[in-house]
Amino acid sequence: MRQEEPHMPDQSRSEHRDRDSHRHGGRHGRRREEGHGGREGGKMAQTFRRGRALSFLDNLVVKRETLKKQVNDPDLQAIRDVVSGELKAVDQIIQEYIQAFELYDTRQSQDGQQ
């Protein structure tokens, strides 16, 4: 810890700290230098969020496939209506999720055009 000179008035001490912090990038200067802000950092964050959204969508698709198997399972015939309702709900959630987060698969749109 740096010791202040005893003869400096309070005002000049704070001005000295302000100038010193400004010279070294201030409170937020280091973050920008380390890539946490600005264009590159924003793009990385957007890519990270998109990756997480795609990962969650994959989890929903796995749940959907599991429910499809359960609907056709003769051992679960007694609860077939319930499982079918869950399957429809998960299908709707997947479609709403894709639309909300604009996660359209470009391969699907290209296949539809060919």
C-alpha positions, -999 to 999 in steps of 0.1 A, spaced: 0 0 0 14 34 -10 17 60 17 5 95 9 27 125 16 15 141 48 17 177 35 -8 171 5 -42 185 11 -72 162 7 -83 177 -26 -49 173 -43 -48 137 -32 -80 129 -49 -70 148 -80 -37 129 -81 -56 95 -79 -80 106 -106 -52 116 -129 -33 84 -122 -64 62 -128 -71 80 -161 -35 76 -172 -37 39 -168 -71 34 -184 -93 41 -154 -115 15 -137 -127 0 -170 -95 4 -191 -81 -30 -182 -112 -48 -192 -112 -33 -227 -75 -41 -231 -81 -78 -220 -108 -83 -247 -138 -81 -224 -154 -52 -241 -156 -36 -275 -165 -53 -308 -145 -85 -304 -158 -92 -268 -194 -85 -279 -191 -109 -308 -175 -136 -286 -204 -132 -261 -230 -134 -288 -214 -166 -302 -212 -180 -267 -249 -173 -261 -259 -187 -294 -239 -219 -286 -257 -222 -253 -291 -217 -270 -282 -244 -296 -271 -267 -268 -305 -262 -250 -323 -269 -283 -304 -301 -286 -315 -311 -252 -351 -304 -262 -347 -326 -293 -334 -354 -272 -364 -352 -249 -387 -352 -280 -371 -383 -293 -374 -400 -259 -411 -391 -258 -416 -405 -294 -402 -438 -283 -424 -439 -252 -455 -432 -272 -449 -463 -292 -437 -485 -263 -463 -512 -255 -453 -512 -218 -465 -476 -216 -498 -481 -233 -517 -471 -202 -502 -436 -202 -500 -432 -239 -523 -402 -239 -503 -384 -213 -470 -390 -231 -486 -380 -264 -497 -347 -248 -461 -341 -235 -447 -348 -270 -470 -322 -285 -460 -297 -258 -423 -303 -264 -428 -300 -302 -445 -266 -296 -418 -254 -272 -391 -264 -298 -408 -244 -325 -413 -214 -303 -377 -216 -291 -364 -218 -327 -384 -188 -337 -377 -167 -306 -339 -172 -308 -338 -173 -346 -321 -207 -347 -333 -216 -381 -312 -244 -396 -298 -231 -429 -295 -266 -443 -333 -270 -440 -340 -238 -459 -315 -247 -486 -330 -282 -489 -365 -267 -493 -352 -245 -522 -336 -274 -542 
